[in-house]
């Protein structure tokens, strides 16, 4: 009953994995580019940076403001003068005069246009570089998603191959168990032989169920990385993994190029931005020049109803040119320039360190890939030998000159050899992905 329950669970999981959406590795990549939330936010970050650039550059565009004002002097302020101004014999008397009318106001339009400012000038020069930095950060996010999906997809393909092998071994073990039971009932086999095979069947059934559950979780991880609903059932089409050995060998022959690496490009762009920052502080010592002007009407009346009288309105206008000259700011600009120069030195160090890091990653990935290729070749030979041994053991058993124990052991050895081969193949695929990432080829 326990074995039956395990097999029913296995069939249920297998049925759940039936084809609904066929996906190649390329399909997964394209889907992730549209639905992965990290990449969506990276695209939004580019748009945010564009808006921030426009916010900075808006200082160089005309600024126009309108103003309407109405003042009601409930208690107008008075100006005090000596009464002697009107009557020399008035003594020390003080007279207060309100010079404001009860109601005053103004309506005006003013505008200004910046003609030159060092900070805005640098912002115009740096705007494309800033946008490039945002796009490069998006490329890093995209490369990371591609890398994770590549490894997850190929791992699942290999895992399904292993799952098929386990199921095939389970089917053969059950067939052998049935034959042994018939043979035992006829008195030509011992009970221990049947029980030994039954143990193998139970172990294989349990392994199948465990692998199936792991496959379900791994599929959900892939869907999560793609931004796909985890309830969607998928099936993989890029299953020809054996050809990866040749592709991996070809990959070893490719030269490295720093400019293909998104992180390296970000380091270079960061240096350019720090250089622009230094230029901004240098130009801040230059006076800024702006043009301004205003026009409007002001009015006044002692009665509220008179504010609509056109005779109470007076037109005014003015234009001007303003130059702001920085003279002393407590040595702030001096220290800002020192900090900018240090950031430039740091950026140059980061570029050299990035080169060293890339060289190290490429060298390590090449070595890992070479070892993985050798390991795959060795495990493939072992798998072929194990298959030949099992075939010979089965023939001897059918001919009556071999034991079921020999067949069981040969089958166990073959399963182990197949597992080792696919494990080595997984290492090769992961090493291939690592080298592609180090070379900047995950596009």
Residue pairs with C-beta under 8 A, 6 or more apart in sequence:
2 202
3 201
3 202
3 205
6 202
6 205
6 206
6 209
7 205
9 209
10 205
10 208
10 209
10 212
13 209
13 212
13 213
13 216
14 212
16 216
16 233
17 215
17 216
17 219
17 233
17 235
18 233
18 235
19 233
19 235
20 232
20 233
20 234
20 235
21 232
21 233
21 234
21 235
22 234
22 235
22 236
22 237
23 31
23 234
23 235
23 236
23 237
24 236
24 237
24 238
25 149
25 150
25 153
25 154
25 238
27 237
28 149
28 153
28 222
28 226
29 146
29 149
31 226
31 227
31 228
32 39
32 145
32 146
32 149
32 225
32 226
32 227
33 39
33 142
33 145
34 227
35 226
35 227
35 228
36 145
36 225
36 226
36 227
37 227
38 141
38 144
38 145
39 138
39 141
39 142
39 145
40 227
42 137
42 138
42 141
42 142
43 138
45 134
45 137
45 138
46 131
46 134
46 135
46 138
48 134
49 130
49 131
49 133
49 134
50 131
50 134
53 123
53 127
53 130
53 131
56 120
56 123
56 127
57 120
57 123
57 124
57 127
59 114
59 117
59 120
59 123
60 114
60 117
60 120
60 124
62 111
62 112
62 113
63 111
63 112
63 113
64 109
64 110
64 111
65 109
65 110
65 111
66 108
66 109
67 106
67 107
67 108
67 109
67 110
67 296
68 105
68 106
68 107
69 105
69 106
69 107
70 103
70 104
70 105
70 307
71 103
71 104
71 105
72 102
72 103
72 304
73 98
73 100
73 101
73 102
73 103
73 104
76 98
76 99
76 100
76 101
76 102
77 98
77 100
78 96
78 97
78 98
78 99
79 96
79 97
79 98
79 99
80 94
80 95
80 96
80 97
81 94
81 95
81 97
82 90
82 92
82 93
82 94
82 95
83 90
83 91
83 92
83 93
83 94
83 95
84 90
84 91
84 93
86 95
100 300
101 300
101 301
101 302
102 301
102 302
102 303
102 304
103 300
103 301
103 302
103 303
103 304
103 306
103 307
104 298
104 299
104 300
104 301
105 298
105 299
105 300
105 307
106 296
106 297
106 298
106 299
107 296
107 297
107 298
108 294
108 295
108 296
108 297
108 298
108 316
109 294
109 295
109 296
110 292
110 293
110 294
110 295
110 296
111 292
111 293
111 294
112 290
112 291
112 292
112 293
113 290
113 291
113 292
114 120
114 288
114 289
114 290
115 289
115 290
115 291
116 286
116 288
116 289
117 288
117 289
117 290
118 280
118 282
118 283
118 284
118 285
118 286
118 288
119 280
119 283
119 284
121 283
122 276
122 279
122 280
122 283
123 280
125 276
125 279
126 272
126 273
126 276
129 269
129 272
129 273
129 276
130 273
132 269
133 266
133 269
133 270
133 273
136 262
136 265
136 266
136 269
137 266
139 262
139 265
140 262
140 263
140 266
143 262
143 437
143 440
143 442
145 225
146 442
146 443
147 433
147 437
147 442
148 225
149 222
149 225
149 226
150 433
150 436
150 442
151 429
151 430
151 433
152 218
152 221
152 222
152 225
153 222
153 236
153 238
154 241
154 426
154 429
154 430
154 433
155 218
155 426
155 429
155 430
156 215
156 218
156 219
156 222
156 236
157 236
157 238
157 239
157 241
158 241
158 422
158 425
158 426
158 429
159 211
159 214
159 215
159 218
160 215
160 236
160 239
161 239
161 241
161 422
162 211
162 418
162 419
162 422
163 208
163 211
163 212
163 215
165 415
165 418
165 419
165 422
166 204
166 207
166 208
166 211
166 415
167 208
169 204
169 411
169 414
169 415
170 201
170 204
170 205
170 208
172 411
173 197
173 200
173 201
173 204
173 408
173 411
174 201
176 197
176 404
176 407
176 408
177 194
177 197
177 198
177 200
177 201
180 189
180 193
180 194
180 197
180 404
181 194
183 189
184 190
184 191
184 193
184 194
189 404
193 404
193 405
196 404
196 405
196 408
197 404
197 408
200 408
200 411
200 412
219 230
219 234
220 230
222 234
223 229
223 230
223 232
223 234
224 230
228 234
241 425
241 429
242 425
244 425
244 428
244 429
244 432
245 373
245 376
245 377
245 428
247 432
248 369
248 372
248 373
248 428
248 431
248 432
249 373
251 369
251 432
251 435
251 436
251 439
251 441
252 366
252 369
252 370
252 435
254 439
254 441
256 358
256 359
256 362
256 438
256 439
257 439
257 440
258 264
258 354
258 355
258 358
259 265
259 440
260 439
260 440
260 441
261 354
261 358
261 440
262 440
263 354
264 351
264 354
264 355
264 358
267 347
267 350
267 351
267 354
268 351
270 347
270 350
271 344
271 347
271 348
271 350
271 351
274 340
274 343
274 344
274 346
274 347
275 344
277 340
277 343
278 337
278 340
278 341
278 344
281 333
281 336
281 337
281 340
282 337
284 326
284 333
285 326
285 333
287 323
287 324
287 325
287 326
288 323
288 324
289 321
289 322
289 323
289 324
290 321
290 322
290 324
291 319
291 320
291 321
291 322
292 319
292 320
292 321
292 322
293 317
293 318
293 319
293 320
294 317
294 318
295 315
295 316
295 317
295 318
296 315
296 316
296 317
297 313
297 314
297 315
297 316
298 313
298 314
298 316
299 307
299 312
299 313
299 314
300 312
301 307
301 309
301 312
306 312
326 333
358 438
361 434
361 437
361 438
362 435
362 438
362 439
364 438
365 431
365 434
365 435
365 437
365 438
366 435
368 427
368 431
368 434
368 435
369 428
369 431
369 432
369 434
369 435
371 431
372 424
372 427
372 428
372 430
372 431
372 432
373 428
375 424
375 427
375 428
376 421
376 424
376 425
376 427
376 428
378 424
379 417
379 420
379 421
379 423
379 424
379 425
380 421
382 417
382 420
382 421
383 414
383 417
383 418
383 420
383 421
385 417
386 410
386 413
386 414
386 416
386 417
386 418
387 414
387 417
389 410
389 413
389 414
390 407
390 410
390 411
390 413
390 414
392 410
393 402
393 406
393 407
393 409
393 410
394 407
394 410
395 402
396 402
396 406
397 403
397 404
397 406
397 407
433 442
436 442
